[in-house]
């Protein structure tokens, strides 16, 4: 059985604690997103994502290439210096006004020379994440009191005393154009996701001075600049990580069957790298891409399915022991032609039949859990055939 790594345990605990304690997105999330993104960018000439003849896109050479500087300045105003970027993130420096400079000088004096805080500049750091992982979103729903469903809050009287226990409230609606986005208040940072595409706009200092509305507007401009196509996996893939050529993951659902649930496909179903949205000709998973960066991904296992189920449960058992799985009840009540059902921390539903296992990543797609199950019924039957 695959061990549950100490690094992953540390990330889960740190992220869960930070989310439960409130405030902006935890630094652990930022660091992990940056690390994940490092394996997502294909070097090209600096500029916007390029489209290939096969209906694929490639990312710019660094994160500053997603959007022209002129469009950034149309939102933020003139920059203090040219943007600087890596494969992971782009930094946009802004002029510091007099009042902010005075306030930060006092903060610097109070902090002392040995305190590592960013007070000497105003800058926004932009990260574009194409991986489509929703684990941290699900963790945020699990944070806080693990006995409460998502979006529960107490009912208080005028004195702030709980008078009616707790009541469910509606999930906050994301800003237009996003499937998920944090509710903007004051000068908070912004993170939005649509389909598999996530854009994060974060200020370099905890002393935020850039209005949230500008951060959201910049994220929206970047989102609209990203090609609405599958991106190619940017690095060489070792032979041992690719699926055997004879076992085609895209053979489990036909295009017309997928379109009956997902809507019109932007490109034909394509093999993808290890359950991700990234196109890989020898990938072990199959992706079904629809408009708006939405993608549903099937990852089949033709052998050792029972072992894989055990691994999924072992990986997430520690977290689920201290926080309730927001989709756990759904998984437990799924009836179908399978012998077992799992939901991983990443939100993928897993179906076991015999010793063959199918994972369906639907949270970045154009359908819901019911649609995912409808497609799984078709796919698991074909997967289980001798």
Secondary structure, 3 states (H helix, E strand, C coil): CCCCCHHHHHHHHHHHHHHHCCCCCCHHHHHHHHHHHCCCCCCCCCCCCEECCCCEEECCCCHHHHCCHHHHHHHHCCECCCCEECCCEEEEEECCCHHHHHHHHHHHHHHCCCCCCCCCCEEEEEEEECCCCCHHHHHHHHCCCCCCCCCEEEEECCCCCEEEEEEECCCCCCCCCCCEECCCCCCCCEEEEECCEEEEEEECCCCCCCCHHHHHHHHHHHHHHCCCCEEECCCCCCHHHCCCCCCCHHHCCCHHHHHHHHCCECCCCEEECCCCCCECCCCCEEEEEECCCEEEEEEEECCCHHHHHHHHHHHHHHHHHHCCCCCHHHHHCCCCCCCEEEECCCCCEEEEECCEEEEEECCCCCCCHHHHHHHHHHHHHHHCCC
